[in-house]
Amino acid sequence: MYKKIERMKNHRLQIILILALLFSIGLSFYFHANAVNAEEKYNTLSKKYESLSDSSESYESQIQTLTEENKKLSAQAEDLTAEKDSLSKQISDLENKNNLLTEQINSDSSEAEISSNDNSSDNQSESATSSVWISATGHKYHRIPDCGNMNPNKATKISKSSAEAQGYTACHNCF
C-alpha cells in the first residue's frame, strides 16, 4: 500500500510536471506568436515611417522650389511696377507736351488770323509779335519746343524780336 501511495504520488508529480511543461510550451508559443506579430507591426510601421520621411523630403523640396519661384515673381512684380510708374510719368509728360503744343498751335493760328486780317501790318511788326522757342544752350530760335535735339523741358518761349535782339537766328528745320 505504501508503494501504491508512493506510485500515485509519483504519478501525480509526473502529471503536474507534464502539465507544467505543457503550460510553459503554451506560454512559449503565445509569446513567440506575440513577438512575431509585434515584429510584423514594427516592420509595417517602419515602412510607413520611411514612406512618410520620403514624402516629407519631397514636400520640403517643393516648398523650397515654390519659395524661390515666389521670390523671382515678387522681383518681377516690383520691376513691372517700377516700369509702369515710369511709363505713367512719360504719359503725363507727353500729355503736358501735347497741351503745350496745342496751346502753341492755337496761339500761332490766332496770330496768323490777326496777321491775315490786319492788312496794315508789315513783316517787321509780325516778327515782333510772334513767339518762338529758344534752348538753354543753342543759338537758333524754333517754332516748336522740341525741334531736333532740343529739350522741351528746358525750352523758353520768347518773342521773335527779342530772340533776334539776343543774337538768335532762325532754325532751318522748322522755319
C-alpha positions in Angstrom: 0.0 0.0 0.0 2.8 2.2 0.8 4.2 1.6 -2.6 0.9 2.2 -4.2 0.6 5.6 -2.5 4.2 6.3 -3.4 3.4 5.4 -7.0 0.3 7.6 -7.0 2.4 10.5 -5.6 5.0 9.9 -8.4 2.2 9.6 -10.9 0.7 12.9 -9.7 4.1 14.5 -9.7 4.6 13.3 -13.3 1.2 14.7 -14.3 2.0 18.0 -12.6 5.4 18.1 -14.4 3.8 17.3 -17.7 1.1 19.9 -17.2 3.8 22.5 -16.2 5.8 21.5 -19.3 2.7 21.9 -21.5 1.9 25.2 -19.8 5.4 26.6 -20.4 5.3 25.3 -24.0 1.9 27.1 -24.5 3.3 30.3 -23.0 6.3 30.0 -25.2 4.1 29.7 -28.3 2.0 32.6 -27.1 5.0 34.9 -26.5 6.5 33.7 -29.8 3.3 34.5 -31.7 3.1 37.9 -30.0 6.7 38.5 -30.8 6.2 37.6 -34.5 3.0 39.8 -34.5 4.9 42.7 -32.9 7.8 42.3 -35.3 5.4 42.4 -38.3 3.8 45.5 -36.8 7.2 47.1 -36.3 8.2 46.3 -39.9 4.9 47.8 -41.2 5.3 50.9 -39.1 9.0 51.2 -40.2 7.9 51.1 -43.8 5.2 53.7 -43.2 7.8 55.9 -41.4 10.2 55.6 -44.4 7.5 56.4 -46.8 6.4 59.5 -44.8 10.1 60.6 -44.5 10.4 60.4 -48.3 7.2 62.3 -48.7 8.4 64.9 -46.2 11.6 65.4 -48.1 9.7 65.7 -51.4 7.4 68.3 -49.8 10.3 70.3 -48.4 11.9 70.3 -51.8 8.6 71.5 -53.4 8.3 74.2 -50.7 11.9 75.4 -51.4 11.2 75.5 -55.2 8.0 77.4 -54.7 9.7 79.9 -52.3 12.4 80.6 -54.9 9.8 81.0 -57.6 7.8 83.3 -55.3 10.9 85.5 -54.8 11.5 85.7 -58.6 7.9 86.6 -59.2 8.0 89.2 -56.5 11.1 90.8 -58.0 9.4 90.7 -61.5 6.3 92.4 -59.9 8.5 95.1 -58.4 10.2 95.7 -61.8 6.9 95.8 -63.6 5.5 98.3 -61.1 8.6 100.5 -61.5 8.2 100.3 -65.3 4.5 101.1 -65.0 5.3 104.1 -62.9 8.0 105.2 -65.4 5.5 104.8 -68.3 2.8 106.7 -66.4 5.3 109.6 -65.9 6.2 109.5 -69.6 2.5 109.6 -70.5 2.0 112.5 -68.2 5.0 114.3 -69.7 3.7 113.6 -73.2 0.2 114.9 -72.3 1.8 118.1 -70.9 3.9 118.4 -74.1 0.8 117.8 -76.2 -1.1 120.5 -74.3 1.8 123.0 -74.8 1.9 122.2 -78.5 -1.9 122.6 -78.8 -1.7 125.9 -77.0 1.2 127.0 -79.3 -0.8 125.9 -82.4 -3.8 127.7 -81.2 -1.7 130.8 -80.4 0.1 130.6 -83.7 -3.2 130.2 -85.6 -4.8 133.1 -83.8 -1.7 135.2 -84.5 -1.9 134.1 -88.2 -5.6 135.2 -88.3 -4.8 138.5 -86.7 -1.9 138.9 -89.2 -4.0 138.0 -92.2 -6.9 140.2 -91.1 -4.6 143.2 -90.4 -3.6 144.4 -93.9 -1.8 147.4 -92.5 0.8 145.4 -90.6 4.1 144.9 -92.3 6.6 142.0 -91.9 8.6 143.8 -89.2 5.6 144.2 -86.9 4.7 140.5 -87.4 8.1 139.3 -86.4 7.9 141.5 -83.3 4.7 139.9 -82.0 5.2 136.2 -82.9 6.6 133.8 -80.3 9.5 131.4 -80.7 11.3 128.9 -78.6 15.0 129.1 -77.6 17.1 126.4 -75.9 19.3 126.8 -72.9 22.5 126.1 -75.0 21.7 126.8 -78.7 22.0 129.8 -80.9 18.8 129.2 -83.0 15.1 130.0 -82.3 12.4 127.5 -83.2 8.7 127.3 -83.9 8.3 124.2 -81.6 9.9 123.5 -78.2 11.2 120.0 -79.2 12.8 120.7 -82.6 15.7 118.3 -83.3 17.7 117.5 -80.1 16.2 120.4 -78.1 14.9 119.5 -74.6 11.3 120.8 -74.4 11.6 120.9 -70.6 14.4 123.5 -70.8 13.0 125.5 -73.7 11.9 129.1 -73.2 9.2 130.9 -75.1 10.0 134.5 -76.1 9.1 136.9 -78.8 10.8 136.6 -82.1 12.1 140.1 -82.0 13.6 139.5 -78.5 15.3 136.4 -79.8 16.7 138.2 -82.8 17.9 141.0 -80.5 19.7 138.5 -78.3 21.6 137.2 -81.4 19.5 134.1 -82.1 18.8 133.1 -85.8 16.0 131.1 -87.3 16.3 127.3 -87.3 16.4 126.0 -90.9 14.4 122.8 -89.9 11.3 124.4 -88.5 11.3 127.9 -90.2 
